[in-house]
Amino acid sequence: MDGVGDEGNFRVESFSVVPTAMKTLITLFSVITFAVSAAELTDIPLKTIDGSDTSLKAYEGKVLLIVNVASECGYTGQYAGLQALHEKYEKQGFSVLGFPCNDFGGQEPGSEAEIKNFCSTRFRVTFPMFAKVSITGESKHPLFAELTKTGEVQWNFEKFLIGKKGEMLARFGSDAEPEGGEIEEAVKAALVK
């Protein structure tokens, strides 16, 4: 059939164009929704796990993996993979940034000192850790308010990949392993941009 009906009206015989058009729209929407301004992210005040004031400006020009972490979560073992990823690419301009959070199941009940001790003794974490933050609800930290404009964080160990210019490049769920998969591939790609 030629796609024209008996009355001369156009009739679609195949929907192969629709999925392609939808993929294009979804991709465009994703790019637009990830358009978190670098200035918005880098200007947000942060506190390190030791209580020092800082911001993401301290990491200007680096590729960052921002992760909400917890010490008593089923994903806590990912600290090892995050540390390995940090060590592997640190000299190339990459850093993992850990933000302890007690919002999901009360799985980060400790103080900053307890969290720091746990991370350094159990996983030998050397990547920057920050003061405990809330990432949901009305007390959501401003950094996570910006990062979650595309949707709320669902659980601990959700990951946000930030490019060298401070732009959000990708977002990964809790079950995405730091090493040897999509996260590591995305980090490598971001480092060569």
Protein Blocks (a to p, Z undefined) as FASTA:
>chain_A
ZZiafkopacdfbfklmmmmmmmmmmmmmmmmmmccfklmmmpccddfkopacdfklmgo
iacddddddfkbfklmmmmmmmmmmmmmmmnopacdddddfkggplambcfklmmmmmmm
mnopabdcdddddfehjklcfklmmmmmnoccfbghiacdddfkopafbdcdfklcfbhp
lklmmmmmmmmZZ
